[in-house]
Amino acid sequence: MKKLIILFLFFVVSNIWSQSFDNIAKNIVYIDFGVFLSRGIGAVGVGLNYERMLSKNVSIRAGVNIGLFGVAEGGDGFAGTGVSFPVTVNYMTNNKNKFEVGLGGGPHFETGNPSNKDLRFFPAVRLGYRYQPDEKSAIFKVGAEVPANFYLSFAGIGYHF
């Protein structure tokens, strides 16, 4: 795992200093949506994210994710809300139709479950596709992201400026 992280960071750092990207939009604001369904567990989530392009291929993202979940097994059930603050570094390909991969994590706080009210750190991993032109425009994202929350993010829409 350490070798994978070192290799990922090598690509990130080499791309940041090897490209000039003065003429492209560098800020991205988007909302992503997600769900999680498993034996007796259901969650719906939404996240508000800000992303800053560091180069044509590398960005850093900070977000706020809110997940609403419910668990019911054997008659005992609970429901609650999870709030998290993921930060990820993303690497993407060079054209308008981008394949992306991201890695990071963030703190997570859960409410509604009396047995678990502590602050924890959850990882965030993303594999996906995004449509993002270099100029100011709307962006669209699909893929699989396990953010620092209980839900699997699968789609997003936003604006690149």
VENURSUL-V108432 format. One line per field, one symbol per residue. psi: psi as a letter, one per 30 degrees, with the letter a starting at -180 (. if undefined). burial: b if it has 9 or more other ideal C-beta (glycine too) atoms within 8 Angstrom, else e. A space follows every 50 residues. Layout:
psi->???
burial->???
This chain:
psi->eeeeeeeeeeeeeefefgkkhfglkfkkklkllllkkljfkkkklkkkkk kkkfaffklkkklkkkkklkkjkhfklllakkklikklkkkllfaejkkl klkballkkklfjffiglklkklkkkkakkjjlelklllkklakkjaiag ljkfllkakj.
burial->eeeebeebeebbeebbeebebeebbebbbbbbbbbbeeeebebbbbbebb bbbebbbbbbbbbbbbbbbbbeeeeeeeebbbbbbbbbbbbbeeeeebeb bbbbbbbbbbbebeeeeeeeebebebebbbbbeeeebebebbbbbbbbbb bbbbbbbbbbe
